[in-house]
Amino acid sequence: MLTRDIVIIGGGPAGLAAAISCHEAGDRDILILERESYLGGILNQCIHNGFGLHTFKEELTGPEYAARYVDKVREYGIEFKLDTMVIDVANDKVVTAINEKDGLLQIQAKAVILAMGCRERSRGALNIPGYRPAGIFSAGTAQRYVNIEGYMPGKKIVILGSGDIGLIMARRLTLEGAQVKMVLEIMSYSGGLKRNIVQCLDDYEIPLRLNHTVTKIFGKERVAGVQVSEVDPATRQPIPGTEEYVECDTLLLSVGLIPENELTRKANVRINPKTSGPEVDETLTTSIPGIFAAGNVLHVHDLVDYVSQEAALAGKFAAKYVAGKIHAGKTVTVDPQFGVRYTVPSVIHPENAEDISVIRFRTDNVYRDAYLSVYLDGERVQHLKKRILTPGEMEQVSIPKKWFADRPDLAKIVIRVEKE
């Protein structure tokens, strides 16, 4: 059995940032395990720009952003194994993996960082009636075909779901000569960033139909068309009489992302039902000491810059854990209330907190001209005016460490949306 101080599962943006942070915090005994044949993760197929504005203060493509981290990993001499599938993580931090060169290998780690990313929801989760013809793809699969494999998924395309990948692929396919007929969204609001709606749909005159969904797929060998129906905003059920046939040869699904947490569950890590990712504290430690999580495996982010920031924090604290410098003392609960779906972290140990603790979250609906309020044991200490809050964009609040020092008996932090 191999031994390593820190094993990082995933060589995408979260895993790379965590590894670099571990190294810079003083721990050199690091191993990255990546199932693909290259480092960089999903960013390698994201050839559009818009990455790195927060991290590098310049606009990069996905491969350019990933390359900055890959180059740093190589510069530091951090060990990594490619084409290596992790098949088990035990709660005693034994990681089991398999690859062609080593066969089955086990690594006893002092700390494990989960950085497996997320996956797309599939058509099967939607229960759309019809056959299973060719021409149905997730948006991410279509992105890989176009940007890496050099294949076009189709010529006449309907996109179901307005997540960021679907919006970006609407533009990408249009630029490659396809006719993107419409983007459908069952909710009353888009699931993507506002900038992507403007730059990927509005700029190309691609209609976005809110409160609409696909209720039937036509075609046996190949998609021939879809039935589109309006849905009731309250029940999200199709409204009879609103059916419309739309001819197309391809249906792309961009209906949400799910943290990739099969391994997390195998380790018996406690899962937050709202995020489908692990529950963590301010050090990004899960319910099992020494197992950390960061990036889209923890909760789905809209900007990779935030993934890198979060993962760097996980790497720093993993190195501290190995050095015996994390102490779980008094606990302050973070309570998401009206308008807030969840918070990351869900608890804070003031003793371990950074000078500024960042709490990230998403709202549960669209709120206009509202306030984000923070309460400490019932005392409102922040009241931030927001022109618009939407579930498609992650929000965050900053908690100075001084607040904990000034309130040694603090028990609860509440974050909520308020109208006044």
Stockholm file with secondary structure:
# STOCKHOLM 1.0

chainA/1-420         MLTRDIVIIGGGPAGLAAAISCHEAGDRDILILERESYLGGILNQCIHNGFGLHTFKEELTGPEYAARYVDKVREYGIEFKLDTMVIDVANDKVVTAINEKDGLLQIQAKAVILAMGCRERSRGALNIPGYRPAGIFSAGTAQRYVNIEGYMPGKKIVILGSGDIGLIMARRLTLEGAQVKMVLEIMSYSGGLKRNIVQCLDDYEIPLRLNHTVTKIFGKERVAGVQVSEVDPATRQPIPGTEEYVECDTLLLSVGLIPENELTRKANVRINPKTSGPEVDETLTTSIPGIFAAGNVLHVHDLVDYVSQEAALAGKFAAKYVAGKIHAGKTVTVDPQFGVRYTVPSVIHPENAEDISVIRFRTDNVYRDAYLSVYLDGERVQHLKKRILTPGEMEQVSIPKKWFADRPDLAKIVIRVEKE
#=GR chainA/1-420 SS CEEEEEEEECCSHHHHHHHHHHHHTTCCCEEEECSSSSSSGGGGGCCSSCBCTTTTSSCBCHHHHHHHHHHHHHHHTCEEESSCEEEEECTTSEEEEEETTTEEEEEEEEEEEECCCEEECCGGGTTCCBCCCBCEEEHHHHHHIIIIICCCCCSEEEEECCCHHHHHHHHHHHHTTCEEEEEEESSSSCSSCHHHIIIIIGGGTCCEEETEEEEEEECSSBCCEEEEEEBCTTTCCBCTTCCEEEECSEEEECCCEEECCHHHHHTTCCEETTTTEECCCTTCBCSSTTEEECGGGTSCCSCHHHHHHHHHHHHHHHHHHHTTCCCCCSCEEEEECTTEEEEESSEECTTTCCSEEEEEEEESSCEEEEEEEEEETTEEEEEEEEEEECTTSCEEEEEEHHHHHHCTTCCEEEEEEECC
#=GC SS_cons         CEEEEEEEECCSHHHHHHHHHHHHTTCCCEEEECSSSSSSGGGGGCCSSCBCTTTTSSCBCHHHHHHHHHHHHHHHTCEEESSCEEEEECTTSEEEEEETTTEEEEEEEEEEEECCCEEECCGGGTTCCBCCCBCEEEHHHHHHIIIIICCCCCSEEEEECCCHHHHHHHHHHHHTTCEEEEEEESSSSCSSCHHHIIIIIGGGTCCEEETEEEEEEECSSBCCEEEEEEBCTTTCCBCTTCCEEEECSEEEECCCEEECCHHHHHTTCCEETTTTEECCCTTCBCSSTTEEECGGGTSCCSCHHHHHHHHHHHHHHHHHHHTTCCCCCSCEEEEECTTEEEEESSEECTTTCCSEEEEEEEESSCEEEEEEEEEETTEEEEEEEEEEECTTSCEEEEEEHHHHHHCTTCCEEEEEEECC
//
